[in-house]
Amino acid sequence: MKTISGREIKVSANQSKRTFTIITESGKFRTFTMSKEEFRSCERNTANDWQNFLKSSGDYYTVK
């Protein structure tokens, strides 16, 4: 999926761990485990939502 500015963001969900892996041109990131409600809500995120999540949240870490 692409953001409004044209950046490519790929997101995959891990249902059993309730985490998301977010891949951008800047790197690969993984969210910390979410509550069921938060995970369900984030499943509907757009590319812009994920971009904002990475900019404003500290609830993820870099995957090497």
N, C-alpha and C positions, 0 to 999 in steps of 0.2 A: 504494500500500500504506500501511497505517497502523501506527503504533507502538502499544504497549500503552496509552500515555497518550492515544492518539487523534490524534497529530500525523500529518499527511499528508506522505509522502515519495515522490517520483517519481524513479526511477532508470532511466537508459538506458545501454546498453553500446555502446562503439565497439570492435568486434572487431579491426579492422585496427590500431588504435593501442593496444589493450589498456588503455583508460581507461573510467571511468564518469562520467557527468554526474548529479549529485545535486541535485534541486530540493526545497527545503523552504520553509516560510513565512518563513524567515530569509534566503533568498537561493539563488543558483545556484553550485554548486561542481563542480570537476572534479578527479579523481584524477590524480596523476602516472602515467606509464607503468609498468605492472606487469609482472612476469615472467609467463610463460605459466601456471605453476602457481598463482601468487597470483591471477591474473585468473580462472582456472577456479574456484578456491575461492570468490572473491567473487561469482561469478554466482549462487550459492545463498544469498546473504545475505538476511536478513529486514529489515524496516523498522527493527527494534530494533538489528540488527547495524550498519546504516548510520548510525543515530543515534549509536551508540557509537563508530563510526569517526570521525565528525565531532568528537566530544567529546575523543577520546583520541589521535588521530593528527594528525600534521602533514604527511601525505602527499597533500595536496590544495591547491588554490588557488581563490580566488573568481573567478567568471566574471562579467564586466560586460555 
